[in-house]
């Protein structure tokens, strides 16, 4: 029976596409976040969706899944609302079942409609699976990017890296900072790490605690940690709160921190005159 139904869909493909397209004329596909989409963009996506659905009749399961994957990829990266496309399949269901009821007996209609419904459900399931798979991949990439951007460890000289921190530090972000810090030290083979808190608006007891823990972790993996970017108001807050940062080398600016880091790695910054006479950066 399935082969009979699929053959009927093939034989009447042009009719179904025409009727389905007509029913979709009043159906406007929307984009997430109310992003504008022109009539041409609307029609292009409708035509592509119609093509993908009817191509599945002649494709293998793997080929059909690949086609659905490509289409789902376009939906996500162009911001189309997935639900709109699923809803539009209801229009196809009405078109096909109306035709089937006129061309098959009542007894045949029951069997044909069941097979057709199963075929249509397969298309919905495959599209939903591919959409969900790609969405998960995108979310994973976004989380990775956010993690890296949250507190990246940037190599500035051989064996010297800087981690600029911007914004507030809570427990969750502190854990990310710690992870990025330790992974970055191993990756860049850093001997000295400068944690730059110039962009941290407030340093309270909790923030100081996280910084101290990060510094201790850096030392455990064999590197030195310098805390830089301590503005006067931050320094005053640290003193008023009685926060003990004696175990951490601190510098007021990143420039001073880099100079200290160079000294720790037996190097110095020289003037142009010194570079001409001594050959540049000492190593």
C-alpha positions in Angstrom: 0.0 0.0 0.0 2.8 2.4 0.8 4.2 2.1 -2.8 0.7 2.7 -4.2 0.4 5.9 -2.1 3.8 7.2 -3.0 3.2 6.5 -6.6 -0.1 8.5 -6.3 1.8 11.3 -4.8 4.3 11.2 -7.7 1.6 11.1 -10.3 -0.2 14.0 -8.8 2.9 16.0 -7.7 2.2 19.0 -9.9 -1.4 19.3 -8.8 -0.5 19.0 -5.1 2.4 21.5 -5.4 0.1 24.0 -7.2 -2.7 23.7 -4.6 -0.3 23.8 -1.7 1.4 26.9 -3.1 -2.0 28.6 -3.4 -2.9 27.8 0.2 0.4 29.2 1.3 -0.1 32.6 -0.4 -1.9 33.9 2.6 0.5 32.2 5.0 3.4 34.5 6.0 6.5 32.8 7.3 8.1 34.9 10.1 11.6 35.3 11.4 12.6 35.0 15.0 12.8 38.4 16.7 10.4 39.9 14.1 13.3 40.3 11.6 12.0 41.8 8.3 11.6 39.4 5.4 10.6 40.6 1.9 8.0 38.9 -0.3 10.8 37.5 -2.5 12.5 35.9 0.5 9.2 34.5 1.7 8.5 33.0 -1.7 12.0 31.6 -2.0 11.7 29.8 1.3 8.2 28.5 0.5 9.4 27.1 -2.9 12.4 25.5 -1.3 10.4 23.9 1.4 7.8 22.5 -1.1 10.7 21.2 -3.2 12.4 19.5 -0.2 9.2 17.8 0.9 8.2 16.4 -2.5 11.8 15.4 -3.3 11.6 13.0 -0.3 9.3 10.8 -2.3 12.1 9.7 -4.6 15.0 10.0 -2.2 16.5 7.3 0.1 16.2 7.8 3.8 19.8 9.0 4.0 19.4 11.4 1.1 16.2 12.7 2.6 17.9 13.3 5.9 20.7 15.2 4.1 18.2 17.4 2.3 16.3 18.1 5.5 19.6 18.9 7.2 20.5 21.5 4.6 17.1 23.1 4.8 17.1 23.1 8.6 20.5 24.7 8.4 19.1 27.6 6.3 16.2 28.0 8.7 18.5 28.5 11.7 21.1 30.6 10.2 18.6 32.9 8.5 16.4 33.1 11.7 13.2 31.6 10.3 10.6 30.4 12.8 10.6 26.5 12.7 6.9 26.3 13.8 5.7 28.2 10.7 7.0 25.5 8.4 5.6 22.7 10.4 2.2 24.5 10.5 2.3 24.9 6.7 2.4 21.1 6.4 -1.2 21.0 7.7 -2.2 22.8 4.5 -0.5 20.0 2.4 -2.4 17.5 4.5 -5.7 19.1 3.7 -4.8 19.3 0.0 -3.8 15.6 -0.3 -6.6 14.2 1.8 -9.2 16.1 -0.1 -7.9 14.7 -3.4 -7.6 11.2 -2.0 -11.2 11.2 -0.7 -12.3 12.0 -4.3 -10.2 9.3 -6.0 -10.4 6.3 -3.7 -13.3 4.3 -2.2 -14.2 4.8 1.4 -12.4 1.5 2.3 -9.3 2.5 0.4 -9.4 6.0 1.8 -8.7 4.7 5.3 -5.7 2.7 4.3 -4.3 5.4 2.0 -4.8 8.2 4.5 -3.0 6.2 7.2 0.0 5.6 4.9 0.0 9.3 3.8 -0.1 10.5 7.4 2.8 8.2 8.3 4.8 9.6 5.4 4.0 13.1 6.4 4.9 12.5 10.0 8.3 11.1 8.8 9.0 14.4 7.1 8.1 16.4 10.2 10.2 14.1 12.4 13.3 14.3 10.2 13.0 18.0 9.8 12.6 18.4 13.6 15.5 16.1 14.3 17.9 17.9 12.0 16.7 21.3 13.2 17.3 20.3 16.8 20.7 18.8 16.0 21.9 21.9 14.2 20.5 24.1 17.0 22.4 22.2 19.6 25.6 22.5 17.5 25.0 26.3 17.2 24.4 26.6 21.0 27.5 24.7 21.8 29.6 26.9 19.5 28.0 30.0 21.0 28.7 28.8 24.6 32.3 28.0 23.6 32.7 31.5 22.0 31.2 33.2 25.1 33.4 31.2 27.3 36.5 32.3 25.4 35.4 35.9 25.2 34.4 35.9 28.8 38.0 35.8 30.0 40.6 35.0 27.3 44.2 34.3 28.1 46.2 36.3 25.5 49.9 35.7 24.9 51.7 39.0 24.6 55.4 37.9 24.8 57.0 34.5 24.8 56.1 32.9 28.1 54.0 35.9 29.2 50.2 36.0 28.9 47.5 38.5 29.9 43.9 37.8 31.0 41.8 41.0 30.8 38.7 40.7 32.8 35.8 43.1 32.1 32.6 43.3 34.1 31.5 41.7 37.4 32.8 38.4 38.7 30.3 35.9 40.2 30.9 32.3 41.2 30.0 30.9 37.8 32.2 33.3 35.9 35.0 32.8 38.4 34.9 29.1 37.5 35.2 29.9 33.8 38.1 32.3 34.5 39.9 29.6 36.4 39.3 27.0 33.7 40.5 29.4 30.9 43.4 30.4 33.0 44.8 27.0 33.6 44.1 25.7 30.1 45.7 28.8 28.6 48.8 28.4 30.7 49.4 24.9 29.5 48.5 25.8 25.9 50.7 28.9 25.7 53.4 27.5 28.0 53.2 30.7 30.0 55.6 31.3 32.9 54.0 34.6 34.0 50.3 35.4 33.9 48.9 38.9 34.3 45.3 39.2 35.5 44.1 42.6 34.4 41.2 43.9 36.5 41.1 47.3 35.0 37.6 46.6 33.7 36.2 45.1 36.9 33.9 47.8 38.4 33.9 46.5 42.0 36.3 44.3 44.0 34.7 43.1 47.1 35.6 40.2 49.5 34.1 37.6 47.2 35.9 38.9 44.1 39.2 39.1 46.0 38.6 35.5 47.2 38.2 34.3 43.6 41.4 36.2 42.5 43.4 34.7 45.3 42.2 31.2 44.4 43.1 31.8 40.8 46.6 33.0 41.8 47.1 29.9 43.9 46.0 27.7 41.1 48.5 29.4 38.7 51.3 28.8 41.1 50.3 25.1 41.4 50.9 24.6 37.7 54.3 26.3 37.9 53.7 29.8 36.8 53.8 33.2 38.4 50.7 35.4 38.7 50.6 39.2 38.7 47.5 41.3 39.5 47.4 44.5 37.5 45.0 47.3 36.8 44.4 48.2 40.4 42.8 51.7 40.3 43.1 54.0 43.4 39.4 53.5 44.4 39.9 49.7 44.1 43.0 49.9 46.3 41.1 51.9 48.9 38.2 49.4 48.9 40.7 46.5 49.4 42.3 48.3 52.3 39.0 49.2 53.9 37.7 45.6 53.6 40.9 44.3 55.1 41.5 42.0 52.2 44.9 40.4 52.3 46.6 40.3 48.9 50.2 40.0 50.3 50.7 36.7 48.5 50.0 38.3 45.1 52.3 40.7 43.3 50.2 43.7 42.3 50.8 46.5 39.9 48.7 49.6 39.2 48.9 49.4 35.4 49.3 46.7 32.7 52.4 48.5 31.5 54.1 48.1 34.9 52.9 44.5 35.1 54.5 43.7 31.7 57.7 45.3 32.8 57.7 43.1 36.0 56.8 40.0 34.0 59.8 40.7 31.6 62.1 41.0 34.7 60.7 37.6 36.0 61.7 36.0 32.7 65.1 37.8 32.6 64.2 40.3 30.0 63.8 44.1 29.8 62.3 46.7 27.6 64.9 49.0 26.1 64.8 52.4 24.4 65.6 52.9 20.7 69.1 54.0 21.6 69.6 50.9 23.7 68.2 48.7 21.0 70.6 50.1 18.5 73.6 49.5 20.8 72.5 46.2 22.4 70.4 44.5 19.8 66.9 45.0 21.2 64.9 43.0 23.7 67.2 41.1 26.1 66.4 37.4 26.4 
